Amino acid sequence: MTRLEYRGKMILAPMVKVGTLPMRLLALEYGADIVYTEEIIDMRLLGSERVENKLLGTIDYIDRRDNSLVFRTCSKEKDRLVLQIGTADGDRAAAAARKVEKDISGFDVNMGCPKG
């Protein structure tokens, strides 16, 4: 992961259901320096498979249980992207960080809300 500098930056904060790839790219286009994903629960990310989507030019994390999209990113945001993980367990958070570290620049842990 690249080290991010936060001083003097315009940042798109994590927002439920809004921090998806199209919104993050739009925020970058309009001047954001750093963008956050929506909160992703650790178990969903850990249960996903990393897939290179050549048609869209994206990296997709697909839930192995139901083939749903868990997380999508692309090279345009890689050096300015922070993934927010929702967790109740530090070891699972660390495992999730290791899983996505090639595709993001920062990792934000949310342990403040009840998680299963």
Secondary structure, DSSP 4 states (H G I P E B T S, - for coil): -PPP--TT--EE---TTT-SHHHHHHHHHTT-SEEEPPPEEHHHHHTEEEEEETTTTEEEEEETTT--EEEEE-TTTGGGEEEEEE-S-HHHHHHHHHHHTTT-SEEEEE-SS---
